Amino acid sequence: MKYQYPLSLVFKVTTLSSDFTITDSRDSTLFYVRQKMFKILEEVVVCKDSTQTQKLFTIKANKWLDFSATYSFNSAAGQDLGKIARKGWASIFKAHYEIFDAQQAMTHTIREENAWIKVADAIFEGIPVIGLLSGYLFHPAYLVTDKTGRLVARLVKQPSLIGRRFTLESKHAFTTEEEEERVLLSLSMLLMLERSRG
């Protein structure tokens, strides 16, 4: 595998934009992920670090405000690396995404581990004062499986009051570095889409 697991994905709370840093088990920065503000179509930029001097990837939506929108991955040179697609109405109750490679073949699926956490979090978040504690009480988790159904990774939110901290655990080795990178880009986009929860 290319990266040293577990990985930590930590959102910044001091900026207006949605951004987070991905570090490995040795606390080395792998990526800085930032959603561009005031864009009609969602666009996420992935850089080497928070200085943003070295852009590595871009993630762009193909539709505006659509439950079934897909998000394409491109290298800094513009090479097509694949995409992630949100499974429309299936994601309303329980998050469900599919990952495709550059040849449009589905390689992985991301599903929410427990949909009831989403429901409980939404209820508690609406209660004054108590809602502030929802970050400690409810921890959404997402399971990444390959096309054979084998679990390859698990992303889980860690307890936090203000910041949003997630841990990505590897369960099985990825076949290629490109596959591992595509899954990490997919999970980054998922966090941007699901960031208002938990």
N, C-alpha and C positions, 0 to 999 in steps of 0.2 A: 504494500500500500504506500501511497505517496506521503500521507500525513501521519503524524504521531497522535493517536487517540488516547483519551477522549479530547474532543475539541470544545472550546468554550465560545459561545456567541453572546456578546454583551452589548445591549443597546445603550447609547449615550442618552443622558437625561438633561444635558446642558445645551443642546442645540435645538433649533426650530425644526430642522429636517429630521426625517426618520433615517437613522444610521446606526450601524453596529460594527464591532470589530470581531474577527474570528482569530482565535489563538489556539495553538496546539498544547499538548500536555507539558511541554517545556516552557510555556508562556511566550513562545515566539509568535509574532504576528504573521498570519497567513494572508488575510484579506481585510480590507476596509470596504464595507458595503454601504452605499448611500443612495437614497431615492431622490431623484431630482424634483424640486418643488415647482408648482405652477405649470405642470405639463398636462395637456389634454389627454394624451395617452401616457400611461404609466411607463416610466423609464428608470431603471436602476443601474448605477455604475459601480463596478467592482475594481478597486485599486489595490496596489501592493500594501499601502499603509495610509494613515490619516492625512499625510501630506498631499495626497492625491496627485503626485507628480508622475506616477506610472500607472496608467490605466491598463487593466488586464482584460476585462470583459464588460459587455453591456447586456442588459436584459430589457426587452421592449415588449409592450402589450400590442396585440394586433387589433383589438377592439376597445372602444371606449365604454366604460360602465356596463360590461356584459358578464353575466354569471359564467358563461362558457368561454371566456377569453383565453387565448393561449399567449404564452410569454416566451419569446425566442431568445436564445443565447448566441452571442457573437463574440469572437476574439477581438482584441484591439485592432487587428488587421482586417476585420470584417468577415472572417470565416464563420460559416454556419456550424454551430456545435450541437444543435438540438433544441428542444423546447419542453416546457411544462404546460399542461392543460388542466384547467379546473373543471371538474365534472359537474357543471351546472347545478341543477336542483338537488343532485345527490349530495352536494356539499353544504346545503342549508343546515341540515341537522348534524351531519358528521363530515368533517373535511375529507375530501377525496380528490386526489390529483394523479395524473398519469405523466410519466416522463418518456420522451421520445428522443432518439438519436438523430443525427444529421440526415439519415436515410428515411426518416419518418417511421421507423420501427419502434414500437413501445418496448422499453427495456425495464422499467420499474413502476411501481405504484406506491403512492403515499396515502396512508389512511390514518385518521385520528384513532387513537387507542380506545378512548372512552368518551362517547358523545355526551353522557350525562354531566361530565365536568363542564362542558360548554354551557349547558342549561343552568347548572347551579351557579356558575360564575356570573352569568347574565342577571340572575335573580339577585344575588348578593351585591353586585356592583351598583345596582340601582338604589340600594338602601343607604341613606346618609350615614357618615362616619363608619359604619360597619363595612360599607363597600370598599373602604380603603384597605381592609385586611384581606380582600379576596386574593391578592397576590401571594399571600402566605398560605391560604387555605386550598386553593385549586391550582393544579399543575398540569396543563394540557400536555399530552405526549403524542408523537407522530411516529408511525412505523413505516419503514421503507422496505419493500419486498421486491425481489426480482420477478421475472416473468414465470418462474417455476413456483413462486409462492414462498421462497426462502427469505427469511428475515435477514437483511444485510446491515441495517442501521436503525437506531432509535434516538429521536430528538425529544428531550423533555425539558420543561421549564423548571427552573430552580426557585425556591422560596425567595421572595424579595418584596419590599414595600414600594419603592419608587422605580428602581431600575428593572430592566427585564433581562434576565440571565438564563441562557439555555445551555444544555450540555448534549453533545452529539456523541453517542457511543457506537463503535463499530462492532457488529455481530459476526460478520463473515467478510473475508477479503474480497475486494472488488476484482473483476476480471482484468480491467485495464485502468491506467491512470485517467484516461479520458472519461471513462464511466464514473469513476470516483469524483472527478471534477464536476461532471454534469449533475450528479446527485447533490453535491454541495451547493451548486448554483440554484438548483431546484428548491432546496430547503431554505436558501436565502430569500428567494422570491416568496415562498410560502409564509415565512415570518413577516415579510412586509404586508402581505394580504391579511394575515391573521393577527397582526400586532395589537389590535384593539381589545383582544380577548386575553383573559388570564393575567 
